[in-house]
Amino acid sequence: MPRFEYRLSDAGQDYPVLYFYEAMDEVEAAMRFACDYFVKEGKTWLKTASAIDAAAYVMYVEEVPTDSAEAGNQTQPVMPGWIAVEVREYREYVNEYPLIHQFGFPSQVQALCHLMADTMILFGQEWEKTSCEIDEDRQAYIYYCRKTGG
């Protein structure tokens, strides 16, 4: 299993490593590649590119203002060992994204399929993905979306 690295997207500094994980399995790497944002230690990072080399999966990121989902906003803990995926309504120019639904998945592949979906139908309403995020501080993936006309 290869290493996974988050690197600062700055050629002038030779793309320094910000965070790394030894021996990450391929499905978790794919889940992270599916995310547009990465939250860790109170900072939010935007993916600018991703790459694979012989030794590592690499995500290039730049820091952006923090506006990820608020911790504890109507969420429940998932079963130990399961993967939490929150579906939240994206609204421009706000810092709070209402929780539509929270999934708990026993398998990474199930979670990955949901993160990669362009749309979801929940409670009779179609939702279109705007972005995805992994929030390590809250141990959850977040699927941001908005209502479609359908």
C-alpha positions in Angstrom: 0.0 0.0 0.0 1.5 3.3 -1.0 2.0 6.5 1.0 -0.6 9.3 0.6 0.7 12.9 0.8 -1.0 16.3 0.9 1.5 18.8 -0.6 1.3 22.6 -0.7 0.5 23.7 -4.3 3.5 26.0 -4.5 6.2 25.4 -7.0 8.4 28.2 -5.6 8.7 26.2 -2.4 9.1 22.8 -4.3 5.7 21.6 -3.2 6.4 20.8 0.5 4.6 17.9 2.2 2.0 19.2 4.7 0.6 15.9 5.8 1.3 12.2 5.0 -0.1 8.8 5.7 2.0 5.7 5.4 0.5 2.6 3.8 -3.0 3.9 2.8 -5.2 1.4 1.0 -6.3 2.2 -2.5 -10.0 2.7 -1.7 -9.3 5.3 1.0 -6.9 7.0 -1.5 -9.7 7.1 -4.1 -12.1 8.5 -1.5 -9.7 11.3 -0.8 -9.1 11.9 -4.5 -12.9 12.3 -4.9 -12.9 15.2 -2.4 -12.5 18.8 -3.4 -11.6 19.9 0.1 -9.6 18.6 3.0 -10.1 19.8 6.6 -7.4 19.2 9.3 -6.4 21.0 12.4 -9.0 23.7 11.8 -7.7 24.6 8.4 -9.5 24.1 5.1 -7.5 23.1 2.0 -8.7 23.2 -1.6 -7.5 20.5 -4.0 -5.7 22.0 -7.0 -4.4 18.7 -8.5 -3.8 15.0 -7.7 -1.1 12.7 -8.9 0.3 9.2 -8.6 4.0 8.4 -8.6 5.9 5.2 -7.9 6.0 5.9 -4.1 2.9 7.9 -3.3 -0.6 9.2 -4.1 -0.3 12.9 -4.0 -2.9 15.7 -3.5 -1.8 19.3 -4.1 -3.7 21.8 -2.0 -3.9 25.5 -1.2 -5.4 26.9 2.0 -8.7 28.7 1.7 -10.9 30.4 4.3 -12.6 27.9 6.6 -16.3 27.5 6.0 -16.8 23.8 6.3 -19.8 22.3 8.0 -20.2 23.2 11.6 -19.1 20.4 14.0 -22.0 18.7 15.7 -24.6 20.4 13.6 -27.4 17.8 13.9 -25.1 14.8 13.3 -25.1 11.5 15.2 -22.1 9.2 15.8 -21.9 6.3 13.4 -21.1 2.8 14.4 -17.4 2.3 15.3 -15.4 1.4 12.2 -18.1 2.7 9.8 -17.6 5.7 7.5 -19.7 8.8 8.1 -21.0 10.7 5.0 -23.0 13.8 5.6 -25.2 15.2 2.9 -25.5 18.9 3.3 -27.3 21.6 1.4 -24.8 24.0 -0.2 -25.8 27.7 0.0 -23.6 30.5 -1.3 -22.3 33.2 1.1 -23.1 31.4 4.3 -21.1 29.3 6.8 -23.9 26.9 7.8 -25.0 24.1 5.6 -28.2 22.3 6.7 -27.9 18.6 7.1 -30.2 16.7 4.7 -29.1 13.2 5.7 -26.3 11.4 7.4 -25.2 8.0 6.1 -23.0 5.4 8.0 -21.4 2.9 5.7 -19.7 -0.4 6.7 -17.6 -0.4 3.6 -15.3 2.2 2.0 -16.6 1.2 -1.5 -20.2 2.1 -0.5 -19.0 5.5 0.8 -16.9 6.1 -2.3 -19.9 5.4 -4.6 -21.9 8.0 -2.8 -19.1 10.6 -2.9 -18.6 10.1 -6.6 -22.3 10.4 -7.5 -23.3 13.6 -9.4 -26.8 13.5 -8.0 -28.7 11.8 -5.2 -32.4 11.4 -4.6 -33.3 11.8 -1.0 -36.8 12.0 0.4 -38.3 12.4 -3.1 -36.0 15.3 -3.9 -33.1 15.3 -6.4 -29.8 16.9 -5.2 -26.9 17.8 -7.4 -23.4 17.7 -6.0 -21.4 20.9 -5.7 -18.4 19.5 -3.9 -17.1 16.9 -1.5 -14.9 17.2 1.6 -13.0 15.1 4.0 -13.1 16.6 7.4 -10.5 14.8 9.5 -11.3 16.9 12.6 -14.8 15.6 12.6 -14.0 12.2 11.1 -16.6 12.6 8.3 -16.9 13.0 4.6 -19.3 15.7 3.5 -21.3 15.7 0.2 -22.4 19.3 -0.5 -25.3 19.6 -2.9 -28.2 21.8 -4.0 -31.7 21.0 -5.1 -32.3 20.4 -8.8 -35.4 21.3 -10.7 -36.3 17.6 -11.0 
